[in-house]
Structures are given as C-alpha cells and as structure tokens.
Amino acid sequence: MRIFSKRALLPSGWETNVAVHVDAGAIADIEAGAARSSDDIAVDTLMPALSNLHSHAFQRAMAGMTEYRAKGRESFWTWRDLMYRYLDQLTPKHMTAIAELAFMEMLEAGYSAVGEFHYVHHAPGGQVYNDIAELSACVMQAAAQTGIGITHLPVLYTYGGVDRRDLEGGQLRFGNSTDRFLALLDRCRDIASDMAPDTNVGIAPHSLRATSPTDLSTVLNAVPKGPVHIHIAEQTREVDEVQSTLGARPVEWLLDNADVSDRWCLIHATHMTASECEAMARSGAIAGLCPVTEANLGDGVFPGKSFLDAEGAFGVGTDSNINISVAEELRTLEYSQRLTHRERNVLAAEAGSTGSALYMGAAAGGAKALSRKTGQITSGFLADFVAIDSTHPTLCMLDDHQLLDGFVFASRDSVVTDVWSAGRHMVKDGQHIARDRIRERYRQVLADLKAH
C-alpha cells in the first residue's frame, strides 16, 4: 500500500508531495517530493495519529446520564455511586457493543490506538464467569472488530479503600486477589496472541485506594516488563486518605516505594506539589491526562506548567468517554492552564506553536505509555496515521506552521478524513468503514438498558 499526501508531518517538519509505503502494518519507506501514482491512496495532509492512553470503554453509554444536579454537593464520589448502579445492568453483550461504538468513535476522532484500563471483570454481585477473562475478551473482540490498536490493561482491584475495607456494591464486579489477577492476566495474553501483532497487554493496579503495598509489590515482581498504569492523585480526598494511611501523598509514596520508570503511566496525577512534579518528571513516567473527564468530574487542574518545565512527558486519554475528541482533550488541557495562570500559550516552548507542542507531545507520550512503536512518521514505525483536510473552512487560511494550532484550537472532528491503525485503513471520507453496522448494533443491544 502506498499513501500519497500533498503535505505530511515528518520528524524534520512539514514536507510536500510525500509518498509513504506501508508493508505488514509498518512504514517501509518515505519519499518526499514524489509524484502521485494512479494506485496511490491520496489524502490532503498526513500526520502521525495519537494513541488514546486511558479509556474505560463501558462508560461511553453513560454519557449525559449524570449531568442532573441532586440535592447536596455533587462530586466525583456521587458520580461514582451512579456509575456503580449503571454497571450492575451490563452484560457481556452490552460490553461488546459499547466498546465497539467507543472504539469506532475514537478512530473517527483521529486516535489510532487505545489503552483500555479494564476493571469490570465479573458478573453482578462478583460472581466469576466460567472464563475469568470473559469481559476482557469482549473488549478485545471489539478492538478487533473496529480495527483500533489496543493495549489491554486488566486492573487489579482488591479493596474498597486505602484502609483495605471490603469491596461492596458495584465494586464486587472488579475484585480479584493477586493470584486470581495473575491468572486473568495470563488468559488475556492468550487472547491477545490470536489478535493482530500490534496488540499489547500490560497491567493496571487500579490505585493506591484499591490495592495494598504488599499486593502492588507482588504483581510488579511477577510482571517485570511492559506497561504499568495506575490512577493516582485524582481527588483531594484521595490524597488526604493516602497520606493519612500510608504516611505520604500518593505520587510521593509511589515514587518512594516502587521502581517507577518510563514503563509507567500515572493517570491524572492532578494534585501534586512542585517537588512531586519534578520527581515524577525525572522518573520518566508518563502523565496520563484526561482533561475533558477531569473537567467533567470536577477533579481539579493538572500542574501542567510545572511538570513541563521539569521536562515531564505526557499523553492524553478519553477516560469516561463522555466526549471523544482529540482536539477537545488537547485544547481543554491548554485552556485549563490559561485559566489557572491567566496567560496565553502556557504549554508551548519558549517560542513556537502551542498546538504543535500539545499534539506532538501527546503523540510521543501516548506511544510510550502503550508500548507502541508509533507517534511519528518514520521508517520502521507502525503505520498509525491521521489525515485531515486543510481546505476545510477552519483550516484553509492557515500556513503549514499554523495547521496544528488550527486543528487543536479551531477545528472539529469533521476535518479528519482518514485514519490508519498499523496499516488498517479504518476511517475513509470521515467515517469508519463499519459505522452503520456498529451504530445499529449498539442501538439494538442497549435498548433494554433505557428501561432501567
């Protein structure tokens, strides 16, 4: 397969008339200043696609359900109670249909891969399925059906709080001992071995609230390689509880008690001190930021300026999937910093394009977080591309060096024309190739949930 683009973003910058040869899902060769061939797949502007480093696909069907104010103070914790009641209704069939819709929408938005932080393992009440990886298989099947690249992250969730209280209610669907979790992990690896070769499996200790220092150490010793993702310091109440019980703030405790390196992705890390920002940046861990969800839940604002000043790496994810959009995540991240610091172009380098700093930073960080060889259009890397239409009214007045600014701050997802994941051409003319089937199946399968 050969893709011809009028303009492509290469590591050296924008080049014109670029031909990209793809073989077995990877970039075989790149030729700038090429002539278009009649057999080429032609696009306007080609860029490396982002990896969505944090998703809970099942929450996609909740979008819009929790925006009604109940009496009293609304918070993450009241939202969580509603989420538990919702997930008690979900069956494997529901899970598959929801994940297919979410993954399709991610591709149409310009994501080529997803890190699925998957913590719903069992039937309602905690009853274990005959196949311990029943619901992981649903999620991975959805990835295969939609063509998105996936790093599957089965979650270790053992306790109802940092004080090791028992799980209850909706949490019973999450729970595993370390032995049962490792059995689940082995089964997920078996499933992945029958999928596309770009499929990865990592691990996700849910949080310091839902595991213990001993269990965390046991799992890390058993899995010395591959991605490790963990929720950390999302809520001030969480910070207070961890500090009270473990004697240190969450990020501080983790950096002091685990071998945190660039295989780690610390999701949210919203509430950090200046010293924690610097220490996390030095560790090489990726900050997994989900600005749209963090804003929706009222989490707080990530200390982006301090973290990037310390040369920290970051990527973005869609988390609760209430609004799946590459540009929306990036601009919400920047706008949160502008509102905090009351200045503009906060996350850019000392001089340069803010859109480029956000987009390329997230491309590199997301790829590393998912252990996926992507994030740039370079020979030997996976063919993870997004094509946009620079003649769209929101972009047509911009020069090359302004295109990423236009994409991040001015455009909607309608500027995305094509998306490839490891060479799989899944979005054409702005639509997923199986959009109608996926959307109709979603409506049919989830019709019964509306009655509850």
Secondary structure, 3 states (H helix, E strand, C coil): CEEEEEEEEECCEEEEEEEEEEECCEEEEEECCCCCCCCCEEEEEEEECEEEEEECHHHHHHCCCCCCCCCCCCCHHHHHHHHHHHHCCCCHHHHHHHHHHHHHHHHHHCEEEEEEEECCCCCHHHCCCCCCCHHHHHHHHHHHHHCCEEEEEEEECCCCCCCCCCCCHHHHHCCCCHHHHHHHHHHHHHHHHCCCCCCEECEEECCCCCCCHHHHHHHHHHCCCCCEEEEECCCHHHHHHHHHHHCCCHHHHHHHHCCCCCCEEEEECCCCCHHHHHHHHHHCCEEEECHHHHHHCCCCCCCHHHHHHCCCEEEECCECCCCCCHHHHHHHHHHHHHHHHCCCCCCCCCCCCHHHHHHHHHHHHHHHHCCCCCCCCCCCCECCEEEECCCCCCCCCCCHHHHHHHHHHCCCHHHEEEEEECCEEEEECCEECCHHHHHHHHHHHCHHHHHC
